């Protein structure tokens, strides 16, 4: 099938809208017509070179939702017409991590950035005669994808697909970072560093878990009111501004939890977050940084003597096959805000403007919405 897609030809370049060829589904694969794709900061790391990939060109995008149009041999859990959300980490349900309740660590994720299909190790996308690496084995910056059934999750067809796309990455990652990995408890003070597409959902998760105070640190002042709308009780522009206030309102005990959800994490962000928590507190590292960055600022004396905890997080620690439908059920019940997360919609041709708006702090989440002009 010939269609259009946003292709990255190398580090530092802009996304280029190219004609691409999407292969037919093979064993255990499905083809999905997407309605929309979120513009996540993780794809920006491809542009900067912070996230290494097997080769270029790359078809970006990993946060989408759509309708199954074709199924390959061996597919049993999906049928033509099913509504699905993409999961940026596949979940086979059988490997040791999946079997132990950690679908977000599924062994199939080993080929996440290699570009070759789970089914047979070949490529499903080409452009100009070249094999294309689809981001996270998905490549949702195109109106059609052919992917393994382990990478899509069936959802209630009554949920708007543009809304459903958000739980393919940002919502689930942020919510789970607070509710599962940080394990926020009622009455706690929680600090969240960064109020973008992931951080805003960490705010929602912390508030839903019963946090007494949800303290957001976000340098973009335009996002401060948004953070309050999603559940923040206090918002500051910097750690330096927030620290004395958190110290005072907790009677010197500081926060129980801190979650780092900045778009491009730096080594100094670690100690900044650790300094915001008290004895026995936990810092959750959700934001992504450059894969080559090995330098971390951490006061080891404080870390040891106050028995603090530093925990990494991917996909919010979620078991996506259970939790993506659960989050969408919360949305249907009015207990999870999704509509307000999309602050601007774009056509596929406007994708570079969408990412510039993200860099400029104008969006919580930008969204590409597909039309017939893109197909």
N, C-alpha and C positions, 0 to 999 in steps of 0.2 A: 504494500500500500504506500502510495506517495502522499506526503503531507508536508507541513512546515514545522520547523523546530528552532529553538534558540540554541545556537552552537557556540562554544568557546574554543577558539583555535590555539590559544596559548595564554600564558600568564601575563596579566596586565592589559589584556585586550578587552574590548566590549563584546557583549553577546551579539551574535550575527544571526539574522533570520534566514535560514537556508531551506531549500527543498531537501527532505530526507525520505528514506525508504524504511518503513517499519515492517519487519518480517511477520509471517503468519505464525500463529501459536503452534508450538511443538508439544512434546509430551509434558503434561502437567502445567501448561501455560494457558493464559487467557489474553485476549485483546480487549482493551477498555477504551471507550470514547469518553474522554475527560470533559467535565464541565468547567473546571477551574483548577488553578495551581497557585499555592501561596509562594510569596517571594521571601524565602527564609535566608537568614544571614549565613547559614552554612554554605550556600551556593556562592556567596561572596568570597568565601575562603578559597574557592577554586580560582577566582579571578586574581586574588592576591598571591596565590601560590602557597598559602598557609596549609591547605589540605592537598597532599600529593595524590595524583591519580596515575593509573597504569600507563596512559598515553593520551595524546590529543588527536582529534577533536573530542570534546565532551558535550553531550546533550544534558543541560542542567535540569534541575527541578526534582523534588522528592516529596512534595506535600500536595496531593491531589485527590480528587473524587470523581467518579463517573459511573457509566453503565457498561456492563459486559456485553460485547457485540459478537464474540466468537470464543469457543473453548476448544482446546486441543485434546489429544488422546490422554486418557487416564485422569482427567479432571472429574472429581465426584462431588465436591462441595459447592460448586458454583455452576450457574446456568446463564444462558443468554437472557438479558433483561435484568439481571441482578444489579443492585446498586452497591458500589464498593468504595472503600477508602484505601488509599495506598499506605502501607507501613514502611517507613524508610529503613527499617531493619526487618528482613524476612523472619518468619517464625515457622519452623518445620514441625514443632510439637513433639519431636522424637529424640533429638540430641540430648546429651547430659544437661546442659543449661536449661533447655525447654522443659525437660522432665523434672527438673528441680524447681520449677516455678520462675525461671528467669528467661522468658522468651526474648527480652530485650538484649540478651547475650547469645542468641542462637548461633550455632556454629556456621550456618550459612552466611553469616555476616563477614566471613573471612574474605569473600570475593566482592565486598561492597563497592570498592573503588577500582576494581580490576576491569570491569566492563563486560566480562564474559558471562553468558547466561548460566543459571543454576542447572538448567535441564541437561545441556550437552556441551557446555564450554565454548559455544560459538557466539557470534555477535548477532543481535537482533536489529541493530540500527546501522544504516550506512548513509553517507552523503558524499557525492562526487566520487564514488568508487572507493571511499575510505571507510574502514570500520570506525564506529563511534562508541565511546564509553558513555553509557547512561548513568547519571548521578544516582548512587545508591541502588543500582540495578533497576531504576525506574525511568528517569528522564521525563518528568512531568511538564517540562517546558515545550510540550508538543500536544496537540489535541487527541492523539492516539498513543497508546503504549501497548506493547506485548511483553508480558511479564509472567514470572512463575506464580502459581496460586499461593505460594507461601508469602508473597509480598502484598496481597490484597485481602481485605477483610469485609465480609458482607455486612450491610447495615440496613436499617429500616428505610424502605423507599419513600416514606413520608417526610424524611428530613431533607431540607434543601441541600443540594450537592455543593453549592458554594460555601455553605456553612460547614458541611461535613468535612471538606478538604482540610480545615484547620486542625482537626484532631490527628491527621497523619504525621504530625511532628510537633509543632509549637505548643499546642494546648496540652497534649498528653505529656510532653517533656516538662513543661513548667508546673502543671498540676501535680504530677507525680514526684517532682523534685521536692515539693513541699509536703505532700501527704504521705509519700512512701519513703523516699530516701532520707529526707530530713526528719520524718516522723513527727511533724508538728503536733503538739498536744494542746488541749484547751488551757487557756490562761498564760501561754508562753508569749514572749516577745521575739519576733522574727524580723531579721534584717534581710532585705532583698536588694542586691546591687545590680541595677540595670532593669529598665522597664520597657523592653521591646516585646516582640511577639512571644518569647518564652517567659520573660520576667513578669509580664502582666498576668500570666496564668499561674505563676508561682504565687503572686499576690492573691488571686482568686482561691487557690488551693489552701494557702495559709489561713485565709479568713474563714473558709468553709470548715477547716479543721478546728476552729475555735480559738485561734490566737487572740490574745488580749490586745496586742499591739502588732501591727504590720508596718514596719518602717522601711520605706523605699528610698534608695539613694540613686538619683538619676540626674545627670548634668544638664539634660535638655529640659528647660523650664516648661516648655509647651506640653510636656508629658505629665507634669505634676498633677493637674486636675484629672487627667485620664486615670492615673494610678489611684486616686481617691475614689473615682467612680467604680473601680473594680475591687475596692476593699481596703486600700491603704489607709491607715489612721494617721500617719505622719510621713511627710515627704521632704527630702533634703537634696541639695545639689552636690554634696561631697561628703566623704567620710569625716573630714575635719569638722564640718558643720554638724553632722549627726552625732558624733561621739559624745560630746558633753551633755546633749539632751537625753540620749539613751542612758547615759550614766546616771543622770539625775532622776529620771522617771522610774528607773529600776532600783533605786537606792544603792547604786554602786555595783550591782550584781551583773549588769550588762545583759545582752540577749542570750536566750537559750540556743537559738539557731540562726545561721546566716547562710544565704544562698546566693552564689555568684552566677548571674545570668547576663553578664555583659557580652556584647557581640564579638569582641576580640580580646580575650583574656590575656593579661600580662602577668609576669612573675610577681610584681608588687601587689597585685590584687589579692593574692593569697594572704599575706600578712595583714593587709587592710581588713579583710573579713575576719581573720582570727582575732584581731584586736577588738572586734565588736562583740564577741561572745565571752561569757564568763566561765567559771569552773565547770568542767564536764560538758561544755557546749559542743555543738557540731557545726562545721562548715561544709556545705555541699557545693562541689565544683561542677557546674552544669555548662557554663560558657566554654566555647572552643577557642583555642589559640593556635599559633603556628606550630606545625608538627616538629619543626627544628628547634623550637624554643625549649631549652633545658634548664633555664635559670628561674629559681623560685626564691622569693623573699619570705623567710620564716624564722621567727624567734624561737629557737629550739628550747631555750631555757623556759620560756613561758609555756610553750606547747607541752612540755613534759610535766612541769610542776603543777599546772592547772588541769592536767589530764584532758586536753582538748582533742577533738576528733576531726579529721580531714577526710572527706569521702567524695570520690568521683561519682558521676551519675551520667548514664546514657538512656535516652528515651524515658526519663523520669522513673527508671526502675520498673517500667510497666510490663505487664503481660498483655500485649495489645489486643489479642483476640478476645479477651474478656473485657478489658478496660476501655477500648475505643467504643464499643456499643454502650457500655455503662455511662461514659461521659456524655454521649449523645442522648441517652435517656435523661440524664440530669438537665441537659439543655431543654428537652421537650417539657420537663416538669418546671422549668423556670428557675432552676437552681444553679445554672452555669450560663454565664454571659458569653455568647459567641458572636452575635451579629455586630456588636460594637467594636470588635477587634479589627475588623476590616475597615480601615480608614480611607482607603483609596483603591479603586479598581482600574485596571489597565487592559489594553489589548496586547496581544503577543508582540506586536510591532513596537509597543511602548515600554518594553521590559527594561531597557537601559535607563529610562526616566524613572521607572519604579525603583530601581536600585539606587539611583542618585537621591531620590526622595528618602529612602531608608538611611543613607549615609548622612543626610541633612537632618535626620531626626523628625521628619514630618509624619511618619506612619507608625502605628503599632504593628500592623501587618498590611502590606500591599498584596493585591490579588490579581492575577491574570485570569480573565474570564473569556473563554473561547467562544467564537462565533463562526458562522459559515466561512467568513473571510480567511480564517486560519486553517481551514481543512483542505 
